[in-house]
Each structure stands twice: as C-alpha cells, then as structure tokens.
Amino acid sequence: MHVKSLKVFCDVVGQRSFSRAADENGISQSGASQVVHQLEERLGVKLIDRSKRPLVPTAEGELYYQGCRQLVQRYYALEEDVRTFHKELAGQVTIASIYSVGLSHMNACVQEFLGKHPKANVRLQYHHPDTVVQLVETDQVDFGLVSYPKASKTIKVDMWREEPMFLVCAPGSDLAGRESIWLDELDGRRMVGFDTRLQIRREIDFVLSSAGADVQVVMEFDNIETIKRAVEIDAGFGLLPIDTVTREVETGSLVAIPVEGSPLFRPLGIVTRQGKELGKTARRFIQLLHEKADHSEAKLAEAEDKPVAASFAQGEAAGAKSDLENGVSARS
C-alpha cells in the first residue's frame, strides 16, 4: 500500500473531514474519499463512519489510524533525513502558538532559522490555547507553544522557558517611581486582570491571595494586548510577562516594576503529540528555540547583577529580558 494513501487516511481521521484532508494533500474531495474506500475494500472493513458529522473512525478505523499514523510519521521523517543528509535543510515545519508567545518570541526565531536554512519552510499559526492543543492532538501541526503546559495521554511537554512577570502601570501612576514592589502592598488596589477562565489568572489570584493582597479587579480580558491598553490609561495595574511589554516600556507608555518576595513566572512549553516522530526540520527548529531560551536566560542572569531602573527603559536589563524588540502580544 502506498504511503501517500495512508497519509490521506490519517489526515481524514485527524481533521474529521474529507475536504480538509484533500486540501492538505493537494487532491480533490472525491479523490480523498476514493482513497479511503480503496483501503476499506482492501481490509474488508469500514474505517470511517460517514453517517456522523464531523466524521469519526469506526473501532477498526481507530486501530488502523493509530498504527498508520506512526508509520507515516516515521516514513516522512526518515525520508527527510535521507534527502537532506548531505544537503541544506529543506523540509517544512508547522507550528501552532498562543498569540503572546508567537508575537513576542517567534518572529526573531523564524527569521534566524530561515537565515540559517533558507530552503526550509516554516508555517506559523496563532490560536487560542485550547486550539493549539487540539491541533497538536490531531496531527495538524508538528508542535505547539503554550503557557502552563500540561502533559496527558496524548500530549508530551518539553519545558521551554520561564518568563518573569512584572507589575506594569501607567507612567502617571503613583507606583511608577518604585524600584520594586511587594505583593502585599497591592492590597486594595485596582487591577486589570486576565479572564478567570485562563490558567494565568488562576495562578496570579493564588499568589496574590497567599501574599494577603485583596485587589479590586476592575477589568478582565482574555488577551495581553487589551490589558496593556487598559493599563496605559491608568485603569489599574497589571501583572504581565516582561517579554510582552518590552516595546511599551522602551517607548515610555508603560512602566515595569520587579516584584519582590515571591517572584512570578509564566512557564512556556513545547507540546507534541505522544509518540509523534518529528522530521529533521522540526527537530532543528526546536533546538533553536532552546538555544535562544538558554541565551536569554544567561543575559537575564547577567542583568540581574546590575542596578535595574524602575522604568526598565534605560537599563541594560531591558535588552536582557528578551532577544526580541517590538514584542507585541495578544492572547496568553
């Protein structure tokens, strides 16, 4: 049986759609349906329950899918390794990222990667955290980038980096001149927070409560970009990853203040489907991500030995907090 046919079948099951699988493989919808029909005739069983929407595999189809998925992934990974053994990296890597990570870190990573491997193809998508995980689970991307990653039966987590979180406020705030701040000093103050459905909000609430800070959440948003805009007009303070406010701090529209006592961090992870065989291009990209994270942490450690201005705008620490400039973010 041709590997291409097995890939089409896996895409139909993974994406629960003949049309999307057809687009992925550059064939017609009827062509994808015919491929699955031929497999069913060969095996003498029904692989797809076509009476349901979205499509679902039968029990036999699920068994066949699990086996074929690993075979297809290993075959294409091996094919790429052999093809590029003595040549430039020329494969494709598909990545799904939450907005704030993608926009604050990935632009520089993609540019550097393509600079080293100009024949490679990087496809980067931005999504809500739940969608990122779903795309990884259904093999629609090679890997995902999420905050507060959780391993499961289907998801493997590779911890990537920890982003320090700072208190951010408007330049006109009475907090703006502070060198640092303790969380209990925030008791009774107005805060612009994350939506309660997000893990980052639950983590912040726990840390504030542990510090005895009962804050007034005056606004709630599901994305960092909107939180920054609200903080800029002095609606309240925010607690945000420093990498996501680099641009605003440098232009003076926001002030970033280190948190004393119980430093806050946002963990970021690289998530892949359990048992997935990544191709050479994907493996190299993940290697670059780790190299840049290590470099950033080394610069941060160096910067922490030097005085840090409350605005973070003139000190060397601003550059050490991120290798990216213009780190705009949206969803956390």
N, C-alpha and C positions, 0 to 999 in steps of 0.2 A: 504494500500500500504506500502511495506517495506521501511524503511528509507534509506536503502542501495541503493535501486533503485533511490530514489530521489537524493541522493548524486551523483550517477553516471551521472544522467541527468544534475545536476548543474555543474559538472566538464566538461562535454562535451560542455556546453554553455560557461562556464568561460574560458576554454582553446581553444575553437573553433576547437576541434579535438577529434575524437573518439579514436584514438590511444593513445594520451597523457592522456585522461581520463581513458582509460583502464589500462595503466601503473600505474596511480595514485591509482587505486582501486584493482590492482592485478588480473585483468581478461583479457581475450582476446579482441581484437578489435571487433570481431563479437559478443562477449558477451555484450559489451557496446552498440553496435548497436541494439541488440535484446532487451535490457532493455528499450531503448528509444522507440522502435517500440511497445512494450507492453503498455507503458504509452500512446502512441498515440492512440492505439486501445481502451484503457480504456476510454479515454477522447473523442474520436471521432473527433480529430483534428490533424493537422500536427504541431509538435512542432519545428522541425528543417528543414531549407531549405537546402537540400542536394545538390542542384544544384550549390551552390556557394562555393568558396574556398577563405579564410577559411570559415568554416561553420558559419551560422548565424541563430538565432532563428526566427521563424515567430512571428507575433504580439501576437498570442496566447501563443507561446513558451516563449516570453519575459515576459508576465504577469505571466505565471506559474513559470518561473525561479525566478522572484523577490520574490514571495511568498515562494517557496520551499527553496530558499537559506537561508532565515531567519529561517524557520522551522528546516532545517538540522543543522545549526549552533547552534541553541538553544538546540536541542536534544543532540548533541555530547558534548556541554559544560555542560549540566545538567548531562549527563551520567558520565563525568569525575569527576564532583563534588561529585556525589554519590559514585562512585567507590573508590575515594580517601578520603572519609570523615574521616575514622579512619586509613588511611594508608599513606605510603610515597607517595609523588608526583611522578607519573609515566607516565604522559602524554607526548605529543610531542608539541613543538613549532617550527614553521618555520619562519625565519626572512630573509628579503632581506635588504641589506645595501649598501650604496655607499662605495667605496673602502677605502677612507681615514678614515671614521668613523669606519668601520668594523675592519680595521687593527690597528688603534690607540687606540681603546677602547674595542672592543668586545672580544678579546682573554681572557683578565683578567675576564671579566664579565661571559663568558661561563664557565671558569674554576671554578670560585667561585660558580656559580649556580649549576653545577654538583657536586661540593664538598658538597653542602647542600642537593641536591636532586639527588643522584647517579642513581636512576632508571628513571629519566627524559631523554628525547631525544631532543636535540637541533640541528636543521638543519639550518645552516647559509650560505647564498649565498651572493656573491659580484657582484654588477652590476652598470651600468651607472644610474644616477638619474632618467631619463625617464623610464628606465626598472623597477626600483624599484617601481615607482608609478603604472606602468602598472600591475605588479604582485599583488600589493595590490588591485587594482580595479577589477581584475579578480579572486580574492579569491585564488590565488595560494600560498600565504603566509599569515601568521597571521597578521604580521605588517611589516612596513619598517622603515628604518632610513635614513633620508636625510637632507641636509643642505638647508637653506632658504625654509622651507616647506610652502606650500600654501594649504589652505582649499578650497574645492569645493563641488559640489553637491554629489560627490561620495567619497571624501576624508575628513577624520576628522584628525585634527592636535592636537597633545599633545606636547607642547613645552618641550624640554628635558634639554638642556644646552646651554650656550653661551661660545664659545671658544675664548679667547683673541688672537688677531693676532699681531704678532711682525714683525719688519723688520729683515730679515735674510740676512747675507752676508758672504763672504769667509773670513777666518782668515787674509788673506793678504790685504783685502780691507781697504781703508783709513777710513771707517766708523767703523771698528771693535773695536776700543778703546772707542767708545762712551758709556756713561752711559744710555743715552736716546736720542731720536731724534724727532724733529718736522717735520710734513709732508711738510711744505713749504721749508724745507731745501733740499728736494729731487728734486726740480725744475732743469730740465736739465740733471738729472742723468739717467743712463741706468737701465732698469728694466726687469726682466724675469717675464712675466705675464701669467695669465690664458687665455685660449681661449675665444674670445669675445662672444661665444655662451653660456657661463656659467654665472649663476647669480652672482657668487662670483666676476667675473671680472667686471661686471657692477657696483657692489657695490663699489669695490676698485676705479674704474675710477671716480665715483661720489665724493667719499671722497677726492681723490687727487685733483680733479678739484675745489672742494669747498675750499680747502686749498691753491689754487693758485700754485699747483705743476704740471708743464707740463713736464712729464717724457718721456724718449725715450724707448719705448717697443721694445727691440731688439730680443726677442724670445717669442713665445706663445705656451703653451702646455695645454692639457686638463686633466693633472694629476699632482698631487703634487710631486710624486716621481721624475719625469723628471725635474720639476722646481728645485728641490733640487740639482740634479746633475749639472744643468747648473749654479746655484749659487755657488756651490763648486769650479768651475773652474773660478770664478770671471767674468762671463759673464755679471753680473749685480746683483742688489739687488732683493729680493723677499719680498712679504708680505704674510705670511703664518700663519695658526693657530699654536700656540706654542706646542700643544699636538702632532702635526705631525712631529716636528723636535727634539723631546727630545733626541733620540739616537744620532743624528749628533752633537747636542750641547754638550752632555756629552763626546763624543769621540774627540771633538775639530775640526771636519771637517766643522762646521758651527758656526756662532756667531749669537745670538738672542738679539735684542735691543728693549726695550719698546718704544712705540710710545706715545708722549706727545700730549696734546691738545684735539684731537678728537680720543680717543681710538677706535680701530677697533675690532669688534667681528663677529664671524661666528655663527649664530644661527643654532642649530640642533633640529630636531623634530622627534617624533614617529608618523608615519602615519598609520591609519587603514581605512578600508572601512566604510563609513557611515552605521550605523545600524548593523554592524558585532558584533556577540556575541562571545567573546573570551573565550577560555577554561581556566581552572584554571592554567595550566602550563604557558600559555602565560601571564596571568594576573600577576602571581608571577614574571615572568622574567621582565616585565615592571616595577614592583615595585622595583626590584633590581636595574634596570637602574637608577631610580630616586634616590634611596638611595645612590648610588655611585656618582651621579652627585652632590647631596647635600654635601656629604663628601668632594668631590674635591673642591667645591666652598668654603667650610669652611676653608680648608687648604690654598687655594689661598688667602683668606682674611687675614689669619694669616701671610702668607708670605709677603704680600704687606706692612705690618707694619715694615718689616725689610729691611736693605740695600740689593739691588739686584745687583750682578755683571753683567757687560755688557755681558759677555760670557754665563751667566746663568749656568755655568758648575759646579762651586764650591759652589754656594749658596744653601740654603735650598729651595729656590723658585723653583728650577728645579724639585724637587720631588713633590712640591705642585701643579705644573701645571698639573700633570697627575698622576693617580694611576698606569699607565702602564709604563713599561720600554720597550725599543725596539719598539717604536711606528712608524712602517713603514707605509707609506700611498701611495695610488696611485691616484685614481680619487677623485675629490672634489664633 
